[in-house]
Amino acid sequence: MKKTALLIVALGLLTACEGPVYRTNLEVYCPPIKHYSPEFNEALASELEALPQSHEIIPNTIRDYAKLRDRIRACETERDKLDG
């Protein structure tokens, strides 16, 4: 009998915990992208093209950086979809 009474009290307390569920807005933070002028981009391209063909590290690093910037842009696009 005591177990039954405790079970009924416990179930009553658990149903009292039920309440409305609130959704919060998801906030997405993307790192800022440094914006370069067209003149800077042209100068950078010229300098990269002027490097000897034996240099692989700098162009590979620039490609990695470009991929990172693409990922940040994708993050911003997804964030804007959630905000809109």
mmCIF file as gemmi writes it, N, C-alpha and C atoms, coordinates in Angstrom:
data_model
loop_
_atom_site.group_PDB
_atom_site.id
_atom_site.type_symbol
_atom_site.label_atom_id
_atom_site.label_alt_id
_atom_site.label_comp_id
_atom_site.label_asym_id
_atom_site.label_entity_id
_atom_site.label_seq_id
_atom_site.pdbx_PDB_ins_code
_atom_site.Cartn_x
_atom_site.Cartn_y
_atom_site.Cartn_z
_atom_site.occupancy
_atom_site.B_iso_or_equiv
_atom_site.pdbx_formal_charge
_atom_site.auth_seq_id
_atom_site.auth_asym_id
_atom_site.pdbx_PDB_model_num
ATOM 1 N N . MET Axp A 1 ? 0.817 -1.197 0 1 0 ? 1 A 1
ATOM 2 C CA . MET Axp A 1 ? 0 0 0 1 0 ? 1 A 1
ATOM 3 C C . MET Axp A 1 ? 0.861 1.261 0 1 0 ? 1 A 1
ATOM 4 N N . LYS Axp A 2 ? 1.956 1.246 0.814 1 0 ? 2 A 1
ATOM 5 C CA . LYS Axp A 2 ? 2.832 2.404 0.883 1 0 ? 2 A 1
ATOM 6 C C . LYS Axp A 2 ? 3.497 2.655 -0.468 1 0 ? 2 A 1
ATOM 7 N N . LYS Axp A 3 ? 3.888 1.563 -1.145 1 0 ? 3 A 1
ATOM 8 C CA . LYS Axp A 3 ? 4.546 1.701 -2.443 1 0 ? 3 A 1
ATOM 9 C C . LYS Axp A 3 ? 3.581 2.321 -3.455 1 0 ? 3 A 1
ATOM 10 N N . THR Axp A 4 ? 2.338 1.902 -3.413 1 0 ? 4 A 1
ATOM 11 C CA . THR Axp A 4 ? 1.339 2.436 -4.34 1 0 ? 4 A 1
ATOM 12 C C . THR Axp A 4 ? 1.121 3.915 -4.07 1 0 ? 4 A 1
ATOM 13 N N . ALA Axp A 5 ? 1.029 4.294 -2.824 1 0 ? 5 A 1
ATOM 14 C CA . ALA Axp A 5 ? 0.817 5.696 -2.47 1 0 ? 5 A 1
ATOM 15 C C . ALA Axp A 5 ? 2.019 6.529 -2.902 1 0 ? 5 A 1
ATOM 16 N N . LEU Axp A 6 ? 3.225 6.027 -2.682 1 0 ? 6 A 1
ATOM 17 C CA . LEU Axp A 6 ? 4.426 6.75 -3.111 1 0 ? 6 A 1
ATOM 18 C C . LEU Axp A 6 ? 4.485 6.892 -4.628 1 0 ? 6 A 1
ATOM 19 N N . LEU Axp A 7 ? 4.086 5.845 -5.326 1 0 ? 7 A 1
ATOM 20 C CA . LEU Axp A 7 ? 4.071 5.889 -6.785 1 0 ? 7 A 1
ATOM 21 C C . LEU Axp A 7 ? 3.092 6.932 -7.289 1 0 ? 7 A 1
ATOM 22 N N . ILE Axp A 8 ? 1.919 7.003 -6.684 1 0 ? 8 A 1
ATOM 23 C CA . ILE Axp A 8 ? 0.906 7.978 -7.095 1 0 ? 8 A 1
ATOM 24 C C . ILE Axp A 8 ? 1.4 9.398 -6.821 1 0 ? 8 A 1
ATOM 25 N N . VAL Axp A 9 ? 2.025 9.621 -5.671 1 0 ? 9 A 1
ATOM 26 C CA . VAL Axp A 9 ? 2.563 10.943 -5.35 1 0 ? 9 A 1
ATOM 27 C C . VAL Axp A 9 ? 3.677 11.307 -6.323 1 0 ? 9 A 1
ATOM 28 N N . ALA Axp A 10 ? 4.569 10.362 -6.614 1 0 ? 10 A 1
ATOM 29 C CA . ALA Axp A 10 ? 5.669 10.621 -7.536 1 0 ? 10 A 1
ATOM 30 C C . ALA Axp A 10 ? 5.148 10.966 -8.932 1 0 ? 10 A 1
ATOM 31 N N . LEU Axp A 11 ? 4.154 10.222 -9.412 1 0 ? 11 A 1
ATOM 32 C CA . LEU Axp A 11 ? 3.582 10.511 -10.729 1 0 ? 11 A 1
ATOM 33 C C . LEU Axp A 11 ? 2.908 11.878 -10.738 1 0 ? 11 A 1
ATOM 34 N N . GLY Axp A 12 ? 2.26 12.216 -9.651 1 0 ? 12 A 1
ATOM 35 C CA . GLY Axp A 12 ? 1.633 13.533 -9.556 1 0 ? 12 A 1
ATOM 36 C C . GLY Axp A 12 ? 2.652 14.65 -9.606 1 0 ? 12 A 1
ATOM 37 N N . LEU Axp A 13 ? 3.771 14.456 -8.927 1 0 ? 13 A 1
ATOM 38 C CA . LEU Axp A 13 ? 4.828 15.466 -8.946 1 0 ? 13 A 1
ATOM 39 C C . LEU Axp A 13 ? 5.462 15.585 -10.332 1 0 ? 13 A 1
ATOM 40 N N . LEU Axp A 14 ? 5.617 14.461 -10.997 1 0 ? 14 A 1
ATOM 41 C CA . LEU Axp A 14 ? 6.208 14.505 -12.341 1 0 ? 14 A 1
ATOM 42 C C . LEU Axp A 14 ? 5.312 15.209 -13.331 1 0 ? 14 A 1
ATOM 43 N N . THR Axp A 15 ? 4.018 15.006 -13.241 1 0 ? 15 A 1
ATOM 44 C CA . THR Axp A 15 ? 3.119 15.685 -14.184 1 0 ? 15 A 1
ATOM 45 C C . THR Axp A 15 ? 3.058 17.168 -13.882 1 0 ? 15 A 1
ATOM 46 N N . ALA Axp A 16 ? 3.355 17.564 -12.666 1 0 ? 16 A 1
ATOM 47 C CA . ALA Axp A 16 ? 3.376 18.982 -12.331 1 0 ? 16 A 1
ATOM 48 C C . ALA Axp A 16 ? 4.558 19.683 -13 1 0 ? 16 A 1
ATOM 49 N N . CYS Axp A 17 ? 5.56 18.918 -13.359 1 0 ? 17 A 1
ATOM 50 C CA . CYS Axp A 17 ? 6.737 19.501 -14.016 1 0 ? 17 A 1
ATOM 51 C C . CYS Axp A 17 ? 6.461 19.822 -15.476 1 0 ? 17 A 1
ATOM 52 N N . GLU Axp A 18 ? 5.431 19.237 -16.025 1 0 ? 18 A 1
ATOM 53 C CA . GLU Axp A 18 ? 5.122 19.472 -17.43 1 0 ? 18 A 1
ATOM 54 C C . GLU Axp A 18 ? 4.67 20.912 -17.599 1 0 ? 18 A 1
ATOM 55 N N . GLY Axp A 19 ? 5.176 21.547 -18.593 1 0 ? 19 A 1
ATOM 56 C CA . GLY Axp A 19 ? 4.803 22.93 -18.859 1 0 ? 19 A 1
ATOM 57 C C . GLY Axp A 19 ? 5.081 23.259 -20.3 1 0 ? 19 A 1
ATOM 58 N N . PRO Axp A 20 ? 4.868 24.51 -20.646 1 0 ? 20 A 1
ATOM 59 C CA . PRO Axp A 20 ? 5.102 24.889 -22.037 1 0 ? 20 A 1
ATOM 60 C C . PRO Axp A 20 ? 6.587 24.778 -22.399 1 0 ? 20 A 1
ATOM 61 N N . VAL Axp A 21 ? 6.831 24.457 -23.632 1 0 ? 21 A 1
ATOM 62 C CA . VAL Axp A 21 ? 8.194 24.364 -24.141 1 0 ? 21 A 1
ATOM 63 C C . VAL Axp A 21 ? 8.458 25.624 -24.947 1 0 ? 21 A 1
ATOM 64 N N . TYR Axp A 22 ? 9.534 26.285 -24.631 1 0 ? 22 A 1
ATOM 65 C CA . TYR Axp A 22 ? 9.874 27.516 -25.333 1 0 ? 22 A 1
ATOM 66 C C . TYR Axp A 22 ? 11.035 27.248 -26.282 1 0 ? 22 A 1
ATOM 67 N N . ARG Axp A 23 ? 10.918 27.786 -27.457 1 0 ? 23 A 1
ATOM 68 C CA . ARG Axp A 23 ? 12.015 27.692 -28.42 1 0 ? 23 A 1
ATOM 69 C C . ARG Axp A 23 ? 12.801 28.998 -28.354 1 0 ? 23 A 1
ATOM 70 N N . THR Axp A 24 ? 14.08 28.864 -28.295 1 0 ? 24 A 1
ATOM 71 C CA . THR Axp A 24 ? 14.927 30.052 -28.318 1 0 ? 24 A 1
ATOM 72 C C . THR Axp A 24 ? 15.48 30.222 -29.716 1 0 ? 24 A 1
ATOM 73 N N . ASN Axp A 25 ? 15.862 31.421 -30.031 1 0 ? 25 A 1
ATOM 74 C CA . ASN Axp A 25 ? 16.461 31.675 -31.34 1 0 ? 25 A 1
ATOM 75 C C . ASN Axp A 25 ? 17.886 31.164 -31.343 1 0 ? 25 A 1
ATOM 76 N N . LEU Axp A 26 ? 18.233 30.474 -32.384 1 0 ? 26 A 1
ATOM 77 C CA . LEU Axp A 26 ? 19.588 29.974 -32.555 1 0 ? 26 A 1
ATOM 78 C C . LEU Axp A 26 ? 20.449 31.119 -33.057 1 0 ? 26 A 1
ATOM 79 N N . GLU Axp A 27 ? 21.576 31.327 -32.416 1 0 ? 27 A 1
ATOM 80 C CA . GLU Axp A 27 ? 22.5 32.362 -32.85 1 0 ? 27 A 1
ATOM 81 C C . GLU Axp A 27 ? 23.718 31.703 -33.468 1 0 ? 27 A 1
ATOM 82 N N . VAL Axp A 28 ? 24.046 32.11 -34.672 1 0 ? 28 A 1
ATOM 83 C CA . VAL Axp A 28 ? 25.194 31.549 -35.384 1 0 ? 28 A 1
ATOM 84 C C . VAL Axp A 28 ? 26.24 32.648 -35.508 1 0 ? 28 A 1
ATOM 85 N N . TYR Axp A 29 ? 27.425 32.345 -35.035 1 0 ? 29 A 1
ATOM 86 C CA . TYR Axp A 29 ? 28.52 33.305 -35.113 1 0 ? 29 A 1
ATOM 87 C C . TYR Axp A 29 ? 29.536 32.817 -36.133 1 0 ? 29 A 1
ATOM 88 N N . CYS Axp A 30 ? 29.83 33.667 -37.103 1 0 ? 30 A 1
ATOM 89 C CA . CYS Axp A 30 ? 30.817 33.355 -38.132 1 0 ? 30 A 1
ATOM 90 C C . CYS Axp A 30 ? 31.978 34.333 -37.974 1 0 ? 30 A 1
ATOM 91 N N . PRO Axp A 31 ? 33.203 33.868 -38.158 1 0 ? 31 A 1
ATOM 92 C CA . PRO Axp A 31 ? 34.33 34.809 -38.078 1 0 ? 31 A 1
ATOM 93 C C . PRO Axp A 31 ? 34.205 35.852 -39.177 1 0 ? 31 A 1
ATOM 94 N N . PRO Axp A 32 ? 34.658 37.069 -38.923 1 0 ? 32 A 1
ATOM 95 C CA . PRO Axp A 32 ? 34.586 38.107 -39.957 1 0 ? 32 A 1
ATOM 96 C C . PRO Axp A 32 ? 35.572 37.815 -41.087 1 0 ? 32 A 1
ATOM 97 N N . ILE Axp A 33 ? 35.204 38.249 -42.274 1 0 ? 33 A 1
ATOM 98 C CA . ILE Axp A 33 ? 36.087 38.11 -43.44 1 0 ? 33 A 1
ATOM 99 C C . ILE Axp A 33 ? 36.734 39.464 -43.701 1 0 ? 33 A 1
ATOM 100 N N . LYS Axp A 34 ? 38.044 39.447 -43.852 1 0 ? 34 A 1
ATOM 101 C CA . LYS Axp A 34 ? 38.761 40.661 -44.226 1 0 ? 34 A 1
ATOM 102 C C . LYS Axp A 34 ? 38.477 40.919 -45.703 1 0 ? 34 A 1
ATOM 103 N N . HIS Axp A 35 ? 38.052 42.127 -46.02 1 0 ? 35 A 1
ATOM 104 C CA . HIS Axp A 35 ? 37.75 42.476 -47.409 1 0 ? 35 A 1
ATOM 105 C C . HIS Axp A 35 ? 38.943 43.223 -48.002 1 0 ? 35 A 1
ATOM 106 N N . TYR Axp A 36 ? 39.367 42.767 -49.172 1 0 ? 36 A 1
ATOM 107 C CA . TYR Axp A 36 ? 40.5 43.365 -49.863 1 0 ? 36 A 1
ATOM 108 C C . TYR Axp A 36 ? 40.005 44.118 -51.093 1 0 ? 36 A 1
ATOM 109 N N . SER Axp A 37 ? 40.704 45.181 -51.417 1 0 ? 37 A 1
ATOM 110 C CA . SER Axp A 37 ? 40.333 45.966 -52.597 1 0 ? 37 A 1
ATOM 111 C C . SER Axp A 37 ? 40.705 45.192 -53.859 1 0 ? 37 A 1
ATOM 112 N N . PRO Axp A 38 ? 40.05 45.506 -54.972 1 0 ? 38 A 1
ATOM 113 C CA . PRO Axp A 38 ? 40.426 44.859 -56.245 1 0 ? 38 A 1
ATOM 114 C C . PRO Axp A 38 ? 41.897 45.104 -56.584 1 0 ? 38 A 1
ATOM 115 N N . GLU Axp A 39 ? 42.403 46.289 -56.246 1 0 ? 39 A 1
ATOM 116 C CA . GLU Axp A 39 ? 43.811 46.598 -56.532 1 0 ? 39 A 1
ATOM 117 C C . GLU Axp A 39 ? 44.739 45.677 -55.729 1 0 ? 39 A 1
ATOM 118 N N . PHE Axp A 40 ? 44.391 45.445 -54.48 1 0 ? 40 A 1
ATOM 119 C CA . PHE Axp A 40 ? 45.195 44.545 -53.648 1 0 ? 40 A 1
ATOM 120 C C . PHE Axp A 40 ? 45.176 43.141 -54.232 1 0 ? 40 A 1
ATOM 121 N N . ASN Axp A 41 ? 43.991 42.668 -54.621 1 0 ? 41 A 1
ATOM 122 C CA . ASN Axp A 41 ? 43.878 41.319 -55.197 1 0 ? 41 A 1
ATOM 123 C C . ASN Axp A 41 ? 44.692 41.188 -56.474 1 0 ? 41 A 1
ATOM 124 N N . GLU Axp A 42 ? 44.685 42.213 -57.306 1 0 ? 42 A 1
ATOM 125 C CA . GLU Axp A 42 ? 45.474 42.178 -58.545 1 0 ? 42 A 1
ATOM 126 C C . GLU Axp A 42 ? 46.97 42.141 -58.236 1 0 ? 42 A 1
ATOM 127 N N . ALA Axp A 43 ? 47.404 42.949 -57.264 1 0 ? 43 A 1
ATOM 128 C CA . ALA Axp A 43 ? 48.82 42.967 -56.892 1 0 ? 43 A 1
ATOM 129 C C . ALA Axp A 43 ? 49.236 41.611 -56.321 1 0 ? 43 A 1
ATOM 130 N N . LEU Axp A 44 ? 48.384 41.025 -55.5 1 0 ? 44 A 1
ATOM 131 C CA . LEU Axp A 44 ? 48.682 39.705 -54.931 1 0 ? 44 A 1
ATOM 132 C C . LEU Axp A 44 ? 48.801 38.658 -56.038 1 0 ? 44 A 1
ATOM 133 N N . ALA Axp A 45 ? 47.868 38.682 -56.97 1 0 ? 45 A 1
ATOM 134 C CA . ALA Axp A 45 ? 47.908 37.722 -58.077 1 0 ? 45 A 1
ATOM 135 C C . ALA Axp A 45 ? 49.189 37.887 -58.893 1 0 ? 45 A 1
ATOM 136 N N . SER Axp A 46 ? 49.58 39.127 -59.149 1 0 ? 46 A 1
ATOM 137 C CA . SER Axp A 46 ? 50.809 39.381 -59.915 1 0 ? 46 A 1
ATOM 138 C C . SER Axp A 46 ? 52.035 38.853 -59.184 1 0 ? 46 A 1
ATOM 139 N N . GLU Axp A 47 ? 52.075 39.08 -57.876 1 0 ? 47 A 1
ATOM 140 C CA . GLU Axp A 47 ? 53.222 38.595 -57.107 1 0 ? 47 A 1
ATOM 141 C C . GLU Axp A 47 ? 53.275 37.07 -57.064 1 0 ? 47 A 1
ATOM 142 N N . LEU Axp A 48 ? 52.113 36.436 -56.94 1 0 ? 48 A 1
ATOM 143 C CA . LEU Axp A 48 ? 52.088 34.969 -56.929 1 0 ? 48 A 1
ATOM 144 C C . LEU Axp A 48 ? 52.522 34.395 -58.272 1 0 ? 48 A 1
ATOM 145 N N . GLU Axp A 49 ? 52.076 35.034 -59.355 1 0 ? 49 A 1
ATOM 146 C CA . GLU Axp A 49 ? 52.45 34.558 -60.687 1 0 ? 49 A 1
ATOM 147 C C . GLU Axp A 49 ? 53.949 34.756 -60.944 1 0 ? 49 A 1
ATOM 148 N N . ALA Axp A 50 ? 54.554 35.753 -60.288 1 0 ? 50 A 1
ATOM 149 C CA . ALA Axp A 50 ? 55.974 36.041 -60.499 1 0 ? 50 A 1
ATOM 150 C C . ALA Axp A 50 ? 56.886 35.081 -59.737 1 0 ? 50 A 1
ATOM 151 N N . LEU Axp A 51 ? 56.324 34.306 -58.805 1 0 ? 51 A 1
ATOM 152 C CA . LEU Axp A 51 ? 57.144 33.356 -58.054 1 0 ? 51 A 1
ATOM 153 C C . LEU Axp A 51 ? 57.67 32.263 -58.975 1 0 ? 51 A 1
ATOM 154 N N . PRO Axp A 52 ? 58.868 31.774 -58.684 1 0 ? 52 A 1
ATOM 155 C CA . PRO Axp A 52 ? 59.379 30.649 -59.484 1 0 ? 52 A 1
ATOM 156 C C . PRO Axp A 52 ? 58.456 29.433 -59.332 1 0 ? 52 A 1
ATOM 157 N N . GLN Axp A 53 ? 58.435 28.603 -60.338 1 0 ? 53 A 1
ATOM 158 C CA . GLN Axp A 53 ? 57.563 27.431 -60.34 1 0 ? 53 A 1
ATOM 159 C C . GLN Axp A 53 ? 57.883 26.466 -59.201 1 0 ? 53 A 1
ATOM 160 N N . SER Axp A 54 ? 59.096 26.56 -58.653 1 0 ? 54 A 1
ATOM 161 C CA . SER Axp A 54 ? 59.492 25.639 -57.586 1 0 ? 54 A 1
ATOM 162 C C . SER Axp A 54 ? 58.801 25.957 -56.26 1 0 ? 54 A 1
ATOM 163 N N . HIS Axp A 55 ? 58.191 27.129 -56.144 1 0 ? 55 A 1
ATOM 164 C CA . HIS Axp A 55 ? 57.499 27.505 -54.908 1 0 ? 55 A 1
ATOM 165 C C . HIS Axp A 55 ? 56.1 26.878 -54.899 1 0 ? 55 A 1
ATOM 166 N N . GLU Axp A 56 ? 55.885 25.963 -53.984 1 0 ? 56 A 1
ATOM 167 C CA . GLU Axp A 56 ? 54.569 25.327 -53.86 1 0 ? 56 A 1
ATOM 168 C C . GLU Axp A 56 ? 53.88 25.7 -52.56 1 0 ? 56 A 1
ATOM 169 N N . ILE Axp A 57 ? 54.641 26.033 -51.55 1 0 ? 57 A 1
ATOM 170 C CA . ILE Axp A 57 ? 54.069 26.26 -50.234 1 0 ? 57 A 1
ATOM 171 C C . ILE Axp A 57 ? 53.173 27.5 -50.217 1 0 ? 57 A 1
ATOM 172 N N . ILE Axp A 58 ? 53.64 28.586 -50.791 1 0 ? 58 A 1
ATOM 173 C CA . ILE Axp A 58 ? 52.843 29.821 -50.752 1 0 ? 58 A 1
ATOM 174 C C . ILE Axp A 58 ? 51.537 29.655 -51.52 1 0 ? 58 A 1
ATOM 175 N N . PRO Axp A 59 ? 51.538 29.168 -52.767 1 0 ? 59 A 1
ATOM 176 C CA . PRO Axp A 59 ? 50.259 28.985 -53.461 1 0 ? 59 A 1
ATOM 177 C C . PRO Axp A 59 ? 49.32 28.004 -52.736 1 0 ? 59 A 1
ATOM 178 N N . ASN Axp A 60 ? 49.878 26.926 -52.151 1 0 ? 60 A 1
ATOM 179 C CA . ASN Axp A 60 ? 49.03 25.992 -51.401 1 0 ? 60 A 1
ATOM 180 C C . ASN Axp A 60 ? 48.394 26.68 -50.2 1 0 ? 60 A 1
ATOM 181 N N . THR Axp A 61 ? 49.161 27.512 -49.526 1 0 ? 61 A 1
ATOM 182 C CA . THR Axp A 61 ? 48.635 28.245 -48.373 1 0 ? 61 A 1
ATOM 183 C C . THR Axp A 61 ? 47.543 29.216 -48.811 1 0 ? 61 A 1
ATOM 184 N N . ILE Axp A 62 ? 47.736 29.868 -49.928 1 0 ? 62 A 1
ATOM 185 C CA . ILE Axp A 62 ? 46.725 30.798 -50.445 1 0 ? 62 A 1
ATOM 186 C C . ILE Axp A 62 ? 45.448 30.028 -50.793 1 0 ? 62 A 1
ATOM 187 N N . ARG Axp A 63 ? 45.576 28.845 -51.378 1 0 ? 63 A 1
ATOM 188 C CA . ARG Axp A 63 ? 44.389 28.024 -51.692 1 0 ? 63 A 1
ATOM 189 C C . ARG Axp A 63 ? 43.649 27.624 -50.418 1 0 ? 63 A 1
ATOM 190 N N . ASP Axp A 64 ? 44.41 27.244 -49.384 1 0 ? 64 A 1
ATOM 191 C CA . ASP Axp A 64 ? 43.782 26.903 -48.1 1 0 ? 64 A 1
ATOM 192 C C . ASP Axp A 64 ? 43.03 28.107 -47.532 1 0 ? 64 A 1
ATOM 193 N N . TYR Axp A 65 ? 43.631 29.271 -47.641 1 0 ? 65 A 1
ATOM 194 C CA . TYR Axp A 65 ? 43.003 30.498 -47.154 1 0 ? 65 A 1
ATOM 195 C C . TYR Axp A 65 ? 41.721 30.791 -47.939 1 0 ? 65 A 1
ATOM 196 N N . ALA Axp A 66 ? 41.768 30.567 -49.243 1 0 ? 66 A 1
ATOM 197 C CA . ALA Axp A 66 ? 40.573 30.783 -50.07 1 0 ? 66 A 1
ATOM 198 C C . ALA Axp A 66 ? 39.457 29.818 -49.662 1 0 ? 66 A 1
ATOM 199 N N . LYS Axp A 67 ? 39.81 28.569 -49.367 1 0 ? 67 A 1
ATOM 200 C CA . LYS Axp A 67 ? 38.805 27.599 -48.914 1 0 ? 67 A 1
ATOM 201 C C . LYS Axp A 67 ? 38.194 28.026 -47.585 1 0 ? 67 A 1
ATOM 202 N N . LEU Axp A 68 ? 39.031 28.547 -46.691 1 0 ? 68 A 1
ATOM 203 C CA . LEU Axp A 68 ? 38.532 29.025 -45.402 1 0 ? 68 A 1
ATOM 204 C C . LEU Axp A 68 ? 37.552 30.175 -45.609 1 0 ? 68 A 1
ATOM 205 N N . ARG Axp A 69 ? 37.879 31.09 -46.497 1 0 ? 69 A 1
ATOM 206 C CA . ARG Axp A 69 ? 36.982 32.213 -46.783 1 0 ? 69 A 1
ATOM 207 C C . ARG Axp A 69 ? 35.665 31.705 -47.376 1 0 ? 69 A 1
ATOM 208 N N . ASP Axp A 70 ? 35.724 30.685 -48.223 1 0 ? 70 A 1
ATOM 209 C CA . ASP Axp A 70 ? 34.496 30.097 -48.776 1 0 ? 70 A 1
ATOM 210 C C . ASP Axp A 70 ? 33.633 29.5 -47.668 1 0 ? 70 A 1
ATOM 211 N N . ARG Axp A 71 ? 34.265 28.85 -46.708 1 0 ? 71 A 1
ATOM 212 C CA . ARG Axp A 71 ? 33.517 28.255 -45.587 1 0 ? 71 A 1
ATOM 213 C C . ARG Axp A 71 ? 32.869 29.339 -44.726 1 0 ? 71 A 1
ATOM 214 N N . ILE Axp A 72 ? 33.572 30.446 -44.532 1 0 ? 72 A 1
ATOM 215 C CA . ILE Axp A 72 ? 32.994 31.548 -43.757 1 0 ? 72 A 1
ATOM 216 C C . ILE Axp A 72 ? 31.806 32.143 -44.501 1 0 ? 72 A 1
ATOM 217 N N . ARG Axp A 73 ? 31.918 32.291 -45.81 1 0 ? 73 A 1
ATOM 218 C CA . ARG Axp A 73 ? 30.779 32.8 -46.602 1 0 ? 73 A 1
ATOM 219 C C . ARG Axp A 73 ? 29.583 31.855 -46.496 1 0 ? 73 A 1
ATOM 220 N N . ALA Axp A 74 ? 29.844 30.549 -46.534 1 0 ? 74 A 1
ATOM 221 C CA . ALA Axp A 74 ? 28.764 29.569 -46.388 1 0 ? 74 A 1
ATOM 222 C C . ALA Axp A 74 ? 28.128 29.686 -45.006 1 0 ? 74 A 1
ATOM 223 N N . CYS Axp A 75 ? 28.938 29.914 -43.987 1 0 ? 75 A 1
ATOM 224 C CA . CYS Axp A 75 ? 28.427 30.106 -42.623 1 0 ? 75 A 1
ATOM 225 C C . CYS Axp A 75 ? 27.517 31.331 -42.592 1 0 ? 75 A 1
ATOM 226 N N . GLU Axp A 76 ? 27.947 32.412 -43.217 1 0 ? 76 A 1
ATOM 227 C CA . GLU Axp A 76 ? 27.135 33.64 -43.243 1 0 ? 76 A 1
ATOM 228 C C . GLU Axp A 76 ? 25.817 33.411 -43.977 1 0 ? 76 A 1
ATOM 229 N N . THR Axp A 77 ? 25.856 32.653 -45.063 1 0 ? 77 A 1
ATOM 230 C CA . THR Axp A 77 ? 24.64 32.359 -45.823 1 0 ? 77 A 1
ATOM 231 C C . THR Axp A 77 ? 23.658 31.572 -44.965 1 0 ? 77 A 1
ATOM 232 N N . GLU Axp A 78 ? 24.138 30.556 -44.274 1 0 ? 78 A 1
ATOM 233 C CA . GLU Axp A 78 ? 23.269 29.752 -43.406 1 0 ? 78 A 1
ATOM 234 C C . GLU Axp A 78 ? 22.728 30.591 -42.25 1 0 ? 78 A 1
ATOM 235 N N . ARG Axp A 79 ? 23.573 31.457 -41.703 1 0 ? 79 A 1
ATOM 236 C CA . ARG Axp A 79 ? 23.125 32.332 -40.612 1 0 ? 79 A 1
ATOM 237 C C . ARG Axp A 79 ? 22.019 33.26 -41.09 1 0 ? 79 A 1
ATOM 238 N N . ASP Axp A 80 ? 22.198 33.817 -42.295 1 0 ? 80 A 1
ATOM 239 C CA . ASP Axp A 80 ? 21.195 34.73 -42.836 1 0 ? 80 A 1
ATOM 240 C C . ASP Axp A 80 ? 19.873 34.022 -43.098 1 0 ? 80 A 1
ATOM 241 N N . LYS Axp A 81 ? 19.925 32.744 -43.5 1 0 ? 81 A 1
ATOM 242 C CA . LYS Axp A 81 ? 18.697 31.973 -43.702 1 0 ? 81 A 1
ATOM 243 C C . LYS Axp A 81 ? 17.938 31.811 -42.393 1 0 ? 81 A 1
ATOM 244 N N . LEU Axp A 82 ? 18.667 31.584 -41.308 1 0 ? 82 A 1
ATOM 245 C CA . LEU Axp A 82 ? 18.031 31.412 -40 1 0 ? 82 A 1
ATOM 246 C C . LEU Axp A 82 ? 17.449 32.727 -39.479 1 0 ? 82 A 1
ATOM 247 N N . ASP Axp A 83 ? 18.123 33.843 -39.799 1 0 ? 83 A 1
ATOM 248 C CA . ASP Axp A 83 ? 17.649 35.154 -39.34 1 0 ? 83 A 1
ATOM 249 C C . ASP Axp A 83 ? 16.419 35.599 -40.126 1 0 ? 83 A 1
ATOM 250 N N . GLY Axp A 84 ? 16.348 35.191 -41.39 1 0 ? 84 A 1
ATOM 251 C CA . GLY Axp A 84 ? 15.293 35.675 -42.279 1 0 ? 84 A 1
ATOM 252 C C . GLY Axp A 84 ? 14.056 34.947 -42.106 1 0 ? 84 A 1
